[in-house]
Amino acid sequence: MDCLFCAIIKGDIPSSKVYEDDNCYAFLDINPQAPTHVLVVPKAHIASADEINAENSQTVANIFKVIPEIASQLGLGDGYRIVTNIGENGCQSVKHLHFHILGGKKLSENMA
């Protein structure tokens, strides 16, 4: 498998780690869209949110448990946004489930 995020998780490609546990890895986005832009990815390869199922949903639940911890660590007490993209029309550039944590300023209400 030739997956950018799997290579980052394995340490084959360097990243700026923000958080790690047995199930997920979080790192700074190299092309930030906000002052704070972190990607949170499951360590198990799941292609997108369309592939969340009974067998892997606990991994995703864990991610949503740690996102507030990561946001707090990053000083995002005034609020932040969580985004995931799915498929070509959703602009998913890496086919490995990932959640963007965006914050550090008042974000635009326009999502399109």
C-alpha positions as CSV (number, residue, x, y, z in Angstrom):
1,M,0.0,0.0,0.0
2,D,1.3,3.4,-0.9
3,C,-0.3,5.7,1.7
4,L,1.2,9.0,2.7
5,F,-0.4,8.9,6.2
6,C,0.6,5.3,6.8
7,A,4.2,6.3,6.0
8,I,4.0,9.2,8.4
9,I,2.5,7.0,11.2
10,K,5.4,4.5,10.7
11,G,7.9,7.3,10.9
12,D,9.1,6.9,7.3
13,I,8.2,10.5,6.5
14,P,8.9,13.1,9.2
15,S,6.1,15.0,10.8
16,S,5.5,17.5,13.6
17,K,3.8,15.2,16.1
18,V,1.2,16.8,18.4
19,Y,-0.3,13.7,20.0
20,E,-0.1,9.9,19.8
21,D,-1.7,6.9,21.4
22,D,-2.2,3.3,20.5
23,N,-5.0,4.1,18.1
24,C,-4.3,7.5,16.5
25,Y,-1.6,10.0,15.6
26,A,-1.9,13.8,15.3
27,F,0.5,16.1,13.5
28,L,0.7,19.6,12.1
29,D,-0.6,20.1,8.6
30,I,2.2,21.1,6.2
31,N,-0.2,23.4,4.3
32,P,-2.2,25.1,7.2
33,Q,-5.6,26.6,6.4
34,A,-5.8,28.3,9.8
35,P,-3.3,29.5,12.4
36,T,-3.7,26.1,14.1
37,H,-4.2,23.2,11.7
38,V,-3.7,19.7,13.0
39,L,-4.5,16.4,11.3
40,V,-5.7,13.4,13.5
41,V,-5.5,10.0,11.8
42,P,-6.3,6.5,12.9
43,K,-3.2,4.3,12.9
44,A,-5.2,1.6,11.2
45,H,-5.8,2.4,7.5
46,I,-9.4,3.4,6.9
47,A,-9.8,5.0,3.5
48,S,-12.5,7.5,4.5
49,A,-15.5,8.1,6.7
50,D,-17.5,5.9,4.2
51,E,-15.5,2.9,5.5
52,I,-16.4,3.4,9.2
53,N,-18.1,0.2,10.4
54,A,-18.8,-1.9,13.5
55,E,-15.3,-3.3,13.5
56,N,-13.4,0.1,13.4
57,S,-15.9,2.5,15.0
58,Q,-14.2,2.3,18.4
59,T,-11.0,3.7,16.7
60,V,-13.0,6.6,15.5
61,A,-14.7,7.1,18.8
62,N,-11.3,7.3,20.4
63,I,-10.3,10.0,18.0
64,F,-13.3,12.0,19.0
65,K,-12.5,11.4,22.7
66,V,-8.9,12.8,22.2
67,I,-9.7,15.7,19.9
68,P,-10.9,18.0,22.8
69,E,-7.7,17.1,24.7
70,I,-5.6,18.0,21.7
71,A,-7.6,21.3,21.2
72,S,-7.1,22.2,24.8
73,Q,-3.3,21.4,24.5
74,L,-3.2,23.8,21.5
75,G,-5.0,26.6,23.4
76,L,-8.2,26.4,21.3
77,G,-10.5,27.2,24.2
78,D,-12.3,29.9,22.2
79,G,-13.5,27.3,19.7
80,Y,-12.3,25.2,16.7
81,R,-13.6,23.3,13.7
82,I,-13.4,19.6,12.9
83,V,-13.5,18.7,9.3
84,T,-13.2,15.4,7.3
85,N,-13.3,15.2,3.5
86,I,-14.7,12.2,1.6
87,G,-14.0,11.4,-2.0
88,E,-13.1,13.5,-5.0
89,N,-15.9,16.0,-4.8
90,G,-15.3,16.3,-1.1
91,C,-11.7,17.2,-1.9
92,Q,-10.2,14.2,0.0
93,S,-6.5,14.5,-1.1
94,V,-5.2,11.5,0.9
95,K,-7.2,8.3,0.9
96,H,-6.7,7.7,4.7
97,L,-9.4,8.9,7.1
98,H,-8.3,12.1,8.8
99,F,-9.8,14.8,10.8
100,H,-8.7,18.4,10.5
101,I,-8.7,20.5,13.7
102,L,-8.8,24.1,12.6
103,G,-8.6,27.1,15.0
104,G,-6.6,29.9,16.4
105,K,-8.8,32.7,14.9
106,K,-12.5,33.4,14.1
107,L,-13.2,31.0,11.3
108,S,-15.4,31.9,8.3
109,E,-19.0,30.8,8.5
110,N,-18.8,29.9,4.7
111,M,-18.0,26.2,4.3
112,A,-18.4,26.0,0.5
